[in-house]
């Protein structure tokens, strides 16, 4: 496969993942859509890992952006599947791990933005927009759980 094909595979897999995230949020988190979203995330992460290993040019930075985008969502999904909630012991450790993964993802998305040159230059910026939605949700959830009622 050519480098251009790897670029489009990474772009398409992350776009499909975003589409399924939005679809599962719109439908209220039906189990089938959540599972399909998680499967797409794992497949997109595998494709990004293969691209990072075998390419050292622009395809690698698109894959780095894709992996950086998926990892915090993976931490969020792990908390969802493990049923982390307010009454769970040590739920604050999950928040700390999430915030560390989120900060690292923003750093890698920024670095990939600086390394990309052509039509994929705005790809990391687009992913940062969806990261902002996740961050606002998590901050709201964290503050809500800390309220004294």
Helices and strands as residue ranges (DSSP letters): H 3-26, H 31-54, H 58-81, H 91-115, H 123-146
